[in-house]
Amino acid sequence: MRSGDKLDYSDGYLLSRGERIGRLSNAMRDRLKVLEARGYAVTDAEVSFVLAWRPREEDREIAVSLANLALTRMTPAVPPTADFTVSL
């Protein structure tokens, strides 16, 4: 994977060529649920950075992908309602 590579998004996971390559953090998944409830949906994902991470006291490296997600409003915005009384 390289910066700029396109990814797919499905149920909290990032996919490349149909294969799961990463999972969003719980905090990000919760944040996306709030946005989805407001009518947004993930419409695009791409690799932003790929980092090499080495856990302490281990010799192996793990590739960590940082991705950008694009969201689009799928439902029209609902106009705000006002709760007030008018006396004539």
N, C-alpha and C positions, 0 to 999 in steps of 0.2 A: 504494500500500500504506500501511496505517496500523497502529498498535499494536493488537493484538487480532485482526487478520485471521488466519483459519485458513490453514494451509499443509498440503501433503502432503509426505511424505518417501519417497524411493526411491533406493537405491544411492548414498548420499552427496550427493544433490541435494535441494534444497528446491524445491517446485513450487507455483505458484499457477494455478488453472484449467487444470491439465495442462501448463503451460509452465514450463520450468526458469528459476528466478530467482536461484539461488545454489548454491554448492557449499561443503560443509563443508571446513574446513582438514584437512590430512593428519593432524595430531595428533588432531583430533576423530574423524576416520574410524577411526584406529587404536584410539582409546578405545572407540568404539562396537563395533568388532569383538570386543574383549575382553568387553564386556557381552553381546553377542549370543551369544558362546560360553558364557556363563553362563546363557543362557536368556531374556534380555531382548530386547524388540523395541520399536522406536519406534511408539507408538500415537497420538500427537498432536503437532502442531507449530503454533506461532503466532508472529506477529511480535511482538517485544518492543519494539524501538526501530528507527527508521529515521534514519540519520545522513547528513548531506551531507559528503562528503569531497572535497577538492580536492588533487590531486597538486601537488607543488612545480613552479613555473614553468609551470603550465598554467592556462588560463582555464576549463576545463570542470569541472563537479562530478559526482561519482558518488554515487548513492544506495547506502548500505551498510545492509543489514538485519541486525539481531541477533535471533535467534529463540530461543525456548524449546522444547525437545523433552521430551516425556513418554515414559517407558519403562515397560513392564509386563512382569512375569515371565510368560513364556508356557509354560514347563515347570516342573513342581513341583520344589521344592528337593530336592536329593539329600542325605540325612543323611550327616554325616561318618563315615568309617570309622576305626577305631582299630587300630593295629598294636602289639599287646602280647601278652605271654605270661603266663599264670597257672599257677603251680606249686601242686599240691595235695598 
